[in-house]
Amino acid sequence: MDPRVCPLFAPGDPSSGVTRDQLLTVAELGLLGVADAPAGGEHGRAGARIALDNVRNHFERHRDILQRFARHPSSELRGRILEVMEESFGRAAQEVYAYARRRRGLLITLDVLLFAGTEVFVGHVGDGRVYLVRKGLTHQLTVDHSRADEALIVDWEEAPGEAMPSNERRFTRALGAEPRVRAESLCMEAAPNDRFLVTTGHLAEGLPGPDLHRLLPVGTVEEAAQRVLSAVGARQVVGVLAEIPGGAKGGDDARRRLALLRPMPLFKHCGDEELRAVAAATHPHTYPAGAVIFSQGDPGTEIYLLISGKVRVEREGQVLATLGPGSNFGEMAMLDEPVRSATLVAVEEAEVFIIGRAAFFKLLQGDSKIAVKVLWNMLLGLSAHLRKASERLAEGEGEGR
């Protein structure tokens, strides 16, 4: 897999100090990265470069693992690459922390994409973004580590007698605050025509979500990049847009997916723009026939939206139902994080959109209209479940008498 890569760069205000040194593109490794220092300045640029250099050097040292995985992918090598990703963030955290000790308040955000074989690996810390455009719909693959996301807030201890700088209060996770950092990492199968955008948080500030979701899937990767740069005007942009080679584009497919989302119980009152925001909060995944999506007793922290294929609901080995496209399941897990009450198995290849708990609450916080509609539909669903349970209980009591 050799993606087509197009950098996005606009310095914005000349005094911002934004440079191309905040970008990393290593074609022979399939490695892309973006680092940012919210405080800016010369020290910020140096800190961003330190982070990217450490990531590149660490992957260079493990080039043989990437090559072996590209030739013969296995779960063992996949897990090792994820470890290498996390190790690279760990090394970057150590070096940036050492540099930041004499420069109070220096923080660095870091986002990395690695293309290996037919799969894509993502590493993330801070408020940068990684987006996936698949079949005309845009999905945000990362969750911001910032105070705006209440689901991830972590209270940092202030130094005795010293106020913590304002930019440091902004983040729950970033390089520079501590010698270690807990990076988020994930791996997913890439599909032809998939587009990935790695960028700093500035792009989201300068371009409303609906506009970004409208511009990214259109035209060639170069045309899409130019449209994004034109849309942000004089604001700064640092990012990389990459596309997996493939066949025809799927604009009609995107409309079909929105049409499937619309009647789902959770979203049946949402308009097209609201549905695009829902799609952006999802992580797409395809399960082969026979795969167990989740098992009875597993922690319930995600909602599943079935886009294509069929799934079977089982409990204690007994088949309870078979569900087709347009079904959603697991939404009650967003209320109290219970364990799964049943097992879900793909009867045939099943394409699903997955919304994690943090992304779900971020979606609701970002749009009050969506929040009202979705929460109301959840209450209606809960009421229906309680009513059915009451009816079954009454029937049971009647039979007992």
Order of alpha helices (4+ residues) and beta strands (2+ residues): beta-beta-beta-alpha-alpha-alpha-beta-beta-beta-beta-alpha-beta-beta-alpha-alpha-alpha-beta-alpha-alpha-beta-beta-beta-beta-beta-beta-alpha-beta-beta-alpha-alpha
